[in-house]
Amino acid sequence: MKASPHPRQNELIAVLPEPAWARIKSEMELVNMPLGQVLYEPGCRLDYVYFPTTAIVSLLYVIEDGHSAEIGLVGKEGMIGIALFMGGETTPSRAVVQSGGIAYRMPGRKLKKEFSQAGPLQRLLLRYTQALITQMSQTAVCNRHHCIGQQLSRWLLMSMDRLPENELVMTQELIANMLGVRREGVTESAGKLQKLGLITYSRGRITIIDRPALEAHACECYGVVKREFERLLPNTPAM
């Protein structure tokens, strides 16, 4: 039986100490996030921050000819809208729902008020921002130096880490858009992973069959990011 939706299913909200949680919980609003929904566009003012619980959101950079590539991936481990508390108010990237689900949103002004108290929420979000920067930096390195098969393996592992079940619904065309590569390259790489018995892929549904082998097939980028998130973000509430 599935648990009822709750903001504490987001891992950042889950580790907030009770006094900090009590100050913001009335501001949390449950929102549905269907596949393909755009949360913000480049240059647009951010009015809300989002804490996903079952949805996954891709941060994309879009170039002038319309092509895009994913620069970050956010799910239940994080939040969308760091520009609000970093002082920028806007960002040059686009945030689009990659895997439909739910999230909790909070008005940006309320988050900034709590952030300005220099308490546990501020410390937690700054550490999360450092982890997200690591993910973005490693993604840039991966896209430049590693083959499509390694990129795809890394991306599948990161996506599955953020989902409640071991299945991802995603077309090859969308995956190609996320990775910034040709669809044919994704088709060939996914086929190889399936022949090796690492995944199954049918009608847009991807399931990891042999996770240890898929991790071995991926480049070191997946492990670098995973270890940094584990190092920076606590598993239990701060006192």
C-alpha positions as CSV (number, residue, x, y, z in Angstrom):
1,M,0.0,0.0,0.0
2,K,1.4,3.4,-1.1
3,A,2.0,6.0,1.6
4,S,-0.1,9.1,1.5
5,P,1.6,12.2,0.0
6,H,3.5,14.2,2.5
7,P,6.2,17.0,2.2
8,R,8.6,14.9,4.3
9,Q,8.9,12.4,1.5
10,N,11.2,15.0,0.0
11,E,14.7,14.2,1.5
12,L,15.6,17.8,2.2
13,I,12.3,18.5,4.0
14,A,12.7,15.1,5.8
15,V,15.9,16.1,7.6
16,L,14.8,19.6,8.8
17,P,14.6,19.7,12.6
18,E,11.1,20.0,14.0
19,P,11.2,23.8,14.8
20,A,12.2,24.7,11.3
21,W,9.7,22.3,9.8
22,A,6.9,23.8,12.0
23,R,7.7,27.3,10.6
24,I,7.3,26.4,7.0
25,K,4.8,23.4,6.8
26,S,1.7,25.6,6.4
27,E,3.3,27.1,3.3
28,M,3.7,23.8,1.5
29,E,1.2,23.2,-1.3
30,L,0.7,19.9,-3.0
31,V,1.0,20.2,-6.8
32,N,0.7,17.6,-9.6
33,M,3.6,17.6,-12.1
34,P,2.6,16.0,-15.4
35,L,5.3,14.9,-17.9
36,G,6.5,17.8,-20.0
37,Q,5.3,20.6,-17.7
38,V,7.6,23.6,-17.7
39,L,8.1,25.1,-14.3
40,Y,10.1,28.1,-15.5
41,E,11.7,29.4,-18.6
42,P,15.1,31.2,-19.1
43,G,15.1,34.7,-17.7
44,C,11.7,34.4,-16.1
45,R,11.2,35.5,-12.5
46,L,10.9,32.5,-10.1
47,D,7.9,32.9,-7.8
48,Y,8.0,29.5,-6.2
49,V,10.4,26.8,-5.2
50,Y,9.5,23.1,-5.6
51,F,10.3,20.1,-3.5
52,P,9.6,17.0,-5.6
53,T,8.5,13.7,-3.9
54,T,7.7,11.4,-6.8
55,A,8.4,13.7,-9.9
56,I,11.7,14.3,-11.6
57,V,12.6,17.6,-13.1
58,S,15.3,18.3,-15.7
59,L,17.2,21.5,-15.8
60,L,17.9,22.2,-19.4
61,Y,20.0,24.8,-21.2
62,V,18.5,25.8,-24.6
63,I,20.6,27.2,-27.3
64,E,19.5,29.7,-30.0
65,D,18.7,27.0,-32.6
66,G,16.3,25.3,-30.2
67,H,18.4,22.3,-29.3
68,S,18.9,21.6,-25.6
69,A,20.9,19.5,-23.2
70,E,20.3,18.6,-19.6
71,I,22.6,20.3,-17.1
72,G,21.0,19.0,-13.9
73,L,18.5,16.4,-12.6
74,V,16.3,17.0,-9.5
75,G,14.0,14.6,-7.7
76,K,13.1,13.7,-4.2
77,E,16.7,14.5,-3.0
78,G,16.4,18.2,-3.8
79,M,14.6,21.3,-4.8
80,I,14.0,23.5,-7.9
81,G,14.6,27.2,-7.6
82,I,18.0,27.8,-6.0
83,A,18.3,31.1,-7.8
84,L,15.6,32.5,-5.4
85,F,17.8,32.2,-2.2
86,M,21.1,32.8,-4.0
87,G,19.9,36.2,-5.0
88,G,19.5,35.9,-8.7
89,E,15.7,35.6,-9.0
90,T,16.1,34.3,-12.5
91,T,18.2,31.7,-14.3
92,P,19.2,31.0,-17.9
93,S,18.0,27.4,-17.8
94,R,14.6,25.8,-18.3
95,A,13.0,23.4,-15.7
96,V,10.8,20.8,-17.3
97,V,9.2,17.7,-15.7
98,Q,11.0,14.6,-17.0
99,S,9.0,12.0,-15.1
100,G,5.5,12.9,-13.9
101,G,4.5,12.8,-10.3
102,I,3.9,15.2,-7.4
103,A,5.8,17.9,-5.6
104,Y,5.3,20.5,-2.9
105,R,5.7,24.1,-3.8
106,M,6.4,27.1,-1.5
107,P,6.2,30.8,-2.2
108,G,9.7,32.2,-2.9
109,R,9.2,35.1,-0.5
110,K,8.4,32.7,2.3
111,L,11.5,30.6,1.6
112,K,13.7,33.7,1.5
113,K,12.4,34.8,4.9
114,E,13.3,31.5,6.5
115,F,16.6,31.4,4.7
116,S,17.5,34.8,6.0
117,Q,17.3,33.5,9.6
118,A,20.6,31.8,9.0
119,G,19.2,28.6,10.6
120,P,19.2,24.9,9.7
121,L,17.2,25.5,6.4
122,Q,19.9,27.9,5.2
123,R,22.7,25.5,6.0
124,L,20.9,22.6,4.4
125,L,20.1,24.5,1.2
126,L,23.7,25.8,0.8
127,R,25.0,22.2,1.1
128,Y,22.4,21.0,-1.4
129,T,23.5,23.8,-3.8
130,Q,27.1,22.6,-3.5
131,A,26.0,19.1,-4.3
132,L,23.9,20.3,-7.3
133,I,26.9,22.3,-8.6
134,T,29.0,19.1,-8.5
135,Q,26.3,17.3,-10.5
136,M,26.2,20.0,-13.1
137,S,30.0,20.2,-13.4
138,Q,30.3,16.4,-13.7
139,T,27.6,16.3,-16.3
140,A,29.5,18.8,-18.4
141,V,32.7,16.6,-18.1
142,C,30.7,13.5,-18.9
143,N,29.1,15.0,-22.0
144,R,32.5,16.1,-23.3
145,H,34.6,13.1,-22.6
146,H,32.5,9.9,-22.3
147,C,30.7,7.8,-24.9
148,I,26.9,7.8,-25.3
149,G,26.7,4.4,-23.7
150,Q,28.4,5.6,-20.6
151,Q,26.3,8.8,-20.5
152,L,23.1,6.8,-20.9
153,S,24.1,4.4,-18.1
154,R,24.9,7.4,-15.8
155,W,21.6,9.1,-16.7
156,L,19.5,5.9,-16.1
157,L,21.1,5.3,-12.7
158,M,20.5,8.9,-11.6
159,S,16.9,8.8,-12.8
160,M,16.1,5.5,-11.1
161,D,17.7,6.8,-7.8
162,R,15.0,9.5,-7.8
163,L,12.0,7.3,-8.6
164,P,9.9,5.2,-6.1
165,E,9.9,2.2,-8.5
166,N,12.5,0.6,-10.7
167,E,10.9,1.7,-13.9
168,L,11.2,4.8,-16.0
169,V,8.8,5.8,-18.8
170,M,10.7,7.7,-21.4
171,T,11.0,7.7,-25.2
172,Q,14.4,7.5,-26.9
173,E,13.7,10.9,-28.4
174,L,13.3,12.5,-25.0
175,I,16.4,10.8,-23.7
176,A,18.4,12.1,-26.7
177,N,17.1,15.6,-26.0
178,M,18.2,15.3,-22.4
179,L,21.7,14.1,-23.3
180,G,22.0,16.5,-26.2
181,V,22.8,13.6,-28.7
182,R,21.2,12.1,-31.8
183,R,18.3,9.7,-31.3
184,E,20.1,7.0,-33.3
185,G,23.0,7.0,-30.7
186,V,20.5,6.4,-27.9
187,T,18.8,3.6,-29.8
188,E,22.1,1.8,-30.4
189,S,23.3,2.3,-26.8
190,A,20.0,1.2,-25.3
191,G,20.1,-1.9,-27.5
192,K,23.5,-2.8,-26.4
193,L,22.6,-2.4,-22.7
194,Q,19.6,-4.7,-23.3
195,K,21.6,-7.3,-25.1
196,L,24.1,-7.3,-22.1
197,G,21.1,-8.0,-19.8
198,L,21.5,-4.8,-17.9
199,I,18.1,-3.3,-18.8
200,T,14.9,-4.1,-20.5
201,Y,13.4,-1.5,-22.8
202,S,9.9,-1.9,-24.4
203,R,7.4,0.7,-25.6
204,G,9.2,3.5,-23.7
205,R,9.4,1.6,-20.4
206,I,12.9,1.1,-19.1
207,T,13.7,-1.3,-16.2
208,I,17.2,-1.9,-14.7
209,I,17.8,-5.7,-14.5
210,D,21.4,-5.8,-13.2
211,R,22.2,-2.6,-11.3
212,P,25.8,-3.5,-10.3
213,A,26.7,-4.3,-13.9
214,L,25.1,-1.1,-15.1
215,E,27.1,0.9,-12.5
216,A,30.2,-0.8,-13.7
217,H,29.3,0.0,-17.3
218,A,28.8,3.7,-16.5
219,C,31.7,6.1,-16.2
220,E,33.0,7.4,-12.9
221,C,30.7,10.5,-13.1
222,Y,27.8,8.7,-11.5
223,G,29.8,7.6,-8.5
224,V,31.4,11.0,-8.0
225,V,28.0,12.8,-7.8
226,K,26.4,10.1,-5.6
227,R,29.3,10.2,-3.1
228,E,29.2,14.0,-3.0
229,F,25.4,14.1,-2.2
230,E,25.9,11.5,0.5
231,R,28.8,13.5,2.0
232,L,27.0,16.8,2.0
233,L,23.5,15.9,2.9
234,P,22.5,14.4,6.2
235,N,20.3,11.3,6.6
236,T,18.8,12.4,9.9
237,P,17.5,15.8,11.1
238,A,20.0,18.2,12.5
239,M,19.6,19.1,16.2
